[in-house]
Amino acid sequence: MLIHEDPALPHAAPPQGMSRRQSLRSIGLGAAAAMVAPQVVLAQAATTPEPPSTVTTPPRSFAPDAPPNVYFWDPDVIAVDPSFNGLAQPNAPIRRLWTGALWAEGPAWNGVGKFLVWSDIPNNRQMRWLEDDGHVSVFRAPSNNSNGNSFDRQGRQLSCEHLTRRVVRYELDGSITILADRFEGKRFNSPNDVVEHQDGSVWFTDPPYGGQLYEGAPDAPGGRSNPEGRLNNRLGQPPEIGEAVREMDHGIYRMAPDGAITRVGTQDQVANPNGLCFSPDHARLYVASTGAGPGDNGQGGTGEIFVYDVAGGALSNPRVFSDCMVDGVKCAPDGLRCDVNGNLWASSNAGRAVGYNGVTVWSPEGNLLGRIRLPEVCGNICFGGPKRNVLFMAASQSLYAVHTATQGAGPS
């Protein structure tokens, strides 16, 4: 689904004076006018039209047995800058590998086992896709409503658990180690995403999104996500979950190789920190800032990507890397990954602006290089495959993949 906005192509640019979004709307209204009576069209014109159900025209199928739809560039992989042509693979189609989740998140590639693991948060399970035959099965259930996953340099899986408000590591012998569940004696909110630094330290974000029924458990009565106590947070949960309440603001944390935990980023710097990743040289940390969560006061994050400088296990100079506005549409970020050239790939949640959901790709200077359009909101991404040149995209209910002409930086 790489759409290349080549000025030589008739579909590349909207009519003069119109934004791309406006031109897409005009196409949709034109199609509606050809199919419905005039009085219905007039009625629709007076209200906001419903977004299209597909992002391509004519509609395409993403099913494994779909008819061929790519003869060179996939129509939904979009080169905004010519340099993106060197990152996208021209004869590679976007594939939907599987569907059936309630909210897919946290994809991570295991290079030894040649499989992808990801979280289906509301279903309280982790799923696995096998590279050899595409088989999908439940990998771990219950998963404690796990969200972000990654593999460290020893091949051990790191997972952020919403329900238990902790970060765990699955050891090679099958045992589980709790890496972090408290900071200065207080419970974490709901660790969200986790990555390893090349020095062996583990870095993770801690927004409050697990403090709800759908993706974890609300606070005990009186807590910030259950102030009136109307929700019974014990229903369907282990007894030890019952007393947990939100105790801290948002934060970004580092666990040193010796186990010491420090808060390296604050809520005042980045509200609602979500996905995170290091640049290839580990001199930068990128962090996605997303919207307000359960128990938050105020608007929360506003859908931007921030970047810090990294040195000596500390962060400095926080600044906005991108506001994630594309053609006047907010492509709110969540999961982040860098390629070996230092370009940042970010999942995109544009809501009902269907043609802007998927992935945005940014240069190290923060310039938009290209987009990948998906028919669903994309929550998180990672590079994988035996050559680490496949971009996997966990998008709402489904898992998608597309081959690229670059490789992801470091382990997934």
KEVOTOR-920278 format. One record per residue (C-alpha): x, y, z; residue in three letters. Coordinates in pm, whole numbers, plus 50000, padded with zeros to 5 digits. Layout:
N
XYZala;...
// end
This chain:
412
500005000050000met;502745024449906leu;501175053049712ile;503725073949534his;502645109749484glu;504535114449158asp;503545146948988pro;503645128448656ala;500785106048762leu;497215118348716pro;496205108449070his;499235123549240ala;498035158849317ala;494635173349407pro;493125200649191pro;494625235249236gln;493415252249551gly;492265219749712met;494025199349977ser;494445162049926arg;491845155750194arg;489365178950020gln;489975161949686ser;489345127849843leu;486085140649986arg;485065154449648ser;485735120749487ile;483605103649751gly;480745128249701leu;480995124349326gly;480685086849354ala;477695090949584ala;476015114049335ala;476255087749065ala;474535061549277met;471755079249469val;468815101649390ala;469395139649378pro;467335146549686gln;469465122349891val;472645139049770val;471325172849882leu;470505158450222ala;474015144250254gln;475555177150148ala;473985194050448ala;475795170950691thr;479285156950729thr;479585126950495pro;480515093450642glu;484125083650574pro;484705057950301pro;484915021650405ser;488075016150202thr;491155037050130val;491635027449766thr;489465031749458thr;488275007149346pro;487994989049681pro;490624962549744arg;490594930949949ser;493334924350202phe;492424887750251ala;495134861250194pro;493244848149890asp;492604882849742ala;493154887049369pro;496394903949257pro;496364941549304asn;500004951749268val;501914952748943tyr;504594976849057phe;503975001949338trp;501294992049584asp;498575018949550pro;498545025349926asp;502255031549979val;502695068949929ile;505995086249858ala;505655122149978val;509365128449923asp;511305111649638pro;513785097249889ser;511035074050014phe;511385054549690asn;514665041649829gly;512945028850144leu;509835013249990ala;509924981249788gln;508214987549451pro;506914952349380asn;505844943449735ala;502144943749832pro;500674951450170ile;499264919250309arg;496744913250583arg;498194883150762leu;495404877651014trp;492324893451165thr;490314885851477gly;491704907551761ala;489804933151963leu;492764957351984trp;496124945951847ala;499284960951994glu;502944955452069gly;504354934851777pro;507864920951832ala;510004898551612trp;511884868351743asn;514864863251512gly;515774828451638val;512274813951631gly;511294833151317lys;507954843451460phe;506094875151546leu;504384879651881val;501844906751953trp;499214915752213ser;495444914152185asp;494894935452494ile;491124932452561pro;491194894852495asn;493984891752753asn;496264871652527arg;499384872752314gln;499304859151961met;502044843851744arg;502514843651365trp;504944818051219leu;507084829550929glu;507354795450762asp;503674789050693asp;501784819250827gly;500144799251106his;498584820651381val;497834807651729ser;497474819352088val;500984823052229phe;500224832352590arg;496934834752781ala;496244850853011pro;498754878152936ser;497714902053214asn;496424925052939asn;499934929552803ser;500574958752569asn;504094965652438gly;506544937352373asn;510144935552254ser;513054911152258phe;516334919952424asp;519774911952286arg;519714878152456gln;516444868452289gly;514304872152600arg;510834887052567gln;510044919152753leu;506354927052813ser;504404955952965cys;501364943853159glu;498414967053208his;496554945653460leu;499454940153701thr;500994974453632arg;504454960253575arg;507204951153326val;508234914653306val;510834893853125arg;510254858453000tyr;513464839553061glu;514934813852824leu;514094785653068asp;510414795753072gly;510374813653407ser;509174849253452ile;511114877753613thr;509364909153737ile;511644937353623leu;509674967053751ala;506394970853938asp;507055000754164arg;509025032954172phe;509925048154509glu;507415024554669gly;504505034254443lys;502815012454182arg;503215021053818phe;500095032053628asn;500185007253339ser;503525003253160pro;502925006752788asn;505985001252570asp;509494988352638val;512874987852461val;516424978352553glu;519365002352523his;522654989152389gln;524154992552740asp;521704966052866gly;519334989853042ser;515564986552987val;513495017652912trp;509695019752931phe;506805044152935thr;504055045653197asp;500805062853091pro;497455053553255pro;495635035252973tyr;495335002153157gly;493175017753427gly;489945008753247gln;487664978853201leu;488544972252836tyr;492334970352862glu;492994961253225gly;491194971153543ala;489945004453677pro;491225017254008asp;489725004854331ala;486865027254451pro;488115062254517gly;491015059554273gly;491455084653993arg;489855062753725ser;487005052153957asn;486425081854189pro;482775074454270glu;483375037254310gly;480585028154067arg;482805003053884leu;483524969754049asn;487174965253967asn;487254930254117arg;484914914153866leu;486724888253659gly;490094896153818gln;492494878454054pro;492004889854415pro;495364907654432glu;494204932554167ile;491444946354389gly;493294972854591glu;495354988754315ala;494865025954251val;496755051054045arg;499555065754255glu;501765085554015met;501785109053719asp;503005097453378his;506675090553328gly;509495075253128ile;511735051253318tyr;515125034353289arg;516035002053465met;519804998753482ala;521514964853436pro;521844962853818asp;518064967453859gly;518065003553977ala;515095023053838ile;515175060253764thr;512565083653619arg;514245098953316val;511265117453165gly;508375135253334thr;504745142653259gln;505565179653226asp;507985171352945gln;505885145452761val;502265139952860ala;500885104752817asn;504135089152688pro;503365058952474asn;505585042252212gly;509335047552228leu;512475037852038cys;516135046752012phe;517915060251708ser;520405035451556pro;523315051351745asp;521285053152069his;522005090352091ala;518305098952064arg;515135086052227leu;511855091652042tyr;508615091252244val;505025093252121ala;502685115352323ser;499055104452301thr;495725116052439gly;494365117552793ala;493755084352966gly;491645071553257pro;491955094153559gly;493785121853374asp;492915158053435asn;493085181153134gly;493535172652769gln;496625150852805gly;498995146452514gly;498095161252177thr;499385134751937gly;502985145551886glu;506365128451869ile;509035141352107phe;512765134952096val;515365135652373tyr;519135135052364asp;520575104452541val;523905103852726ala;525175084953030gly;521805068853102gly;520025102453121ala;517775123052894leu;518075159752809ser;516765186352572asn;513185173452520pro;511605188952212arg;508845182851960val;510105161851670phe;506825162751473ser;503265174251531asp;502175145651302cys;499945167951090met;499615155350732val;497475174650483asp;495755191250777gly;494935157350936val;496265147051276lys;497985113151228cys;498365106451598ala;501365084151675pro;501565053851901asp;504235027751819gly;507645039151690leu;510595022051520arg;513765034651348cys;515355019751039asp;519125016150997val;519305050050823asn;517805067751123gly;514385073950967asn;511495071651213leu;508465049951130trp;505355057751336ala;501945041751353ser;499105065451266ser;495695069251428asn;493695094051222ala;490345081251346gly;487595085351086arg;489945101550835ala;490325066450699val;492885073350428gly;495375086350687tyr;495425056350920asn;498445033850892gly;502085044950914val;503965077550865thr;507705078550792val;509935107850895trp;513525117350822ser;515915123051117pro;515265160251062glu;511505155551108gly;510465158150742asn;507635135950617leu;508995110950365leu;506055088050301gly;502955070550429arg;501435035950433ile;497635035850428arg;495685008750608leu;491915003950631pro;492195003151011glu;493765024651281val;497335013051339cys;498435009051700gly;502014997151679asn;504724984951442ile;508024966651426cys;510544954451172phe;511074917151139gly;511434888050904gly;514674868550854pro;516274899250691lys;514534924050925arg;513134941550619asn;509444934150679val;507344960750849leu;504694944351067phe;501704965851159met;499314957651444ala;496194976451337ala;493004975151543ser;491624940351474gln;494264928651225ser;497914922051154leu;499434936050832tyr;502884933650675ala;504804948650385val;508354942750265his;510574973550254thr;513924982150095ala;515504989750434thr;516004972150765gln;514944979451119gly;517604991951359ala;518614967451630gly;516514939351773pro;512774943551769ser;
// end
